[in-house]
């Protein structure tokens, strides 16, 4: 399986934990069944991809660092 990509409209500073938008969090947990420790790619439209690791996974709330 390839690494899932999620759009996050906020800035993505290195070394900080961010919350995925609700629709991305629901997709990550229900459709993809991602777990804490899974790698993801985040992007915000600035032309770059940012690698993250899931640090918290709940039904409608997912955090990555």
C-alpha positions as CSV (number, residue, x, y, z in Angstrom):
1,X,0.0,0.0,0.0
2,X,1.3,3.5,-0.9
3,X,1.6,6.2,1.8
4,X,-1.7,8.0,2.1
5,X,-1.7,11.8,1.4
6,X,-3.9,14.3,3.2
7,X,-4.6,18.0,2.6
8,X,-4.2,20.2,5.6
9,X,-5.1,23.8,4.9
10,X,-2.9,25.2,7.8
11,X,0.8,25.8,7.8
12,X,2.8,22.6,8.4
13,X,5.8,23.6,10.6
14,X,8.4,20.9,11.2
15,X,8.5,19.4,14.6
16,X,4.9,20.3,15.6
17,X,1.9,18.2,16.0
18,X,-1.1,19.0,13.8
19,X,-4.7,17.9,13.7
20,X,-6.0,16.6,10.4
21,X,-9.2,18.2,9.1
22,X,-12.3,16.2,10.2
23,X,-13.0,14.8,6.7
24,X,-9.4,13.6,6.4
25,X,-9.5,12.1,9.9
26,X,-12.7,10.2,9.2
27,X,-11.2,8.8,6.0
28,X,-8.0,7.9,7.7
29,X,-9.7,6.0,10.5
30,X,-12.8,4.4,8.8
31,X,-11.7,3.8,5.2
32,X,-8.0,3.3,5.5
33,X,-8.0,2.0,9.2
34,X,-4.7,3.8,10.0
35,X,-3.2,3.4,13.4
36,X,-0.8,5.3,15.7
37,X,2.7,5.0,14.2
38,X,1.6,4.9,10.5
39,X,3.4,7.2,8.1
40,X,1.4,9.8,6.1
41,X,2.2,12.6,3.7
42,X,0.7,16.0,4.4
43,X,0.4,18.9,2.0
44,X,-1.1,22.3,2.1
45,X,-0.9,23.7,-1.4
46,X,2.6,25.3,-1.0
47,X,4.1,22.8,-3.5
48,X,5.8,20.6,-0.9
49,X,4.9,17.3,0.7
50,X,5.6,16.8,4.4
51,X,6.1,13.4,6.0
52,X,4.4,12.7,9.3
53,X,3.7,9.9,11.7
54,X,0.3,9.5,13.3
55,X,0.5,10.2,17.0
56,X,-3.1,10.0,18.0
57,X,-6.0,8.3,16.3
58,X,-9.7,8.6,17.3
59,X,-12.9,8.3,15.2
60,X,-13.0,11.9,14.2
61,X,-9.7,13.2,15.4
62,X,-6.3,12.3,14.1
63,X,-3.0,14.0,15.0
64,X,0.4,13.7,13.2
65,X,3.8,15.0,14.0
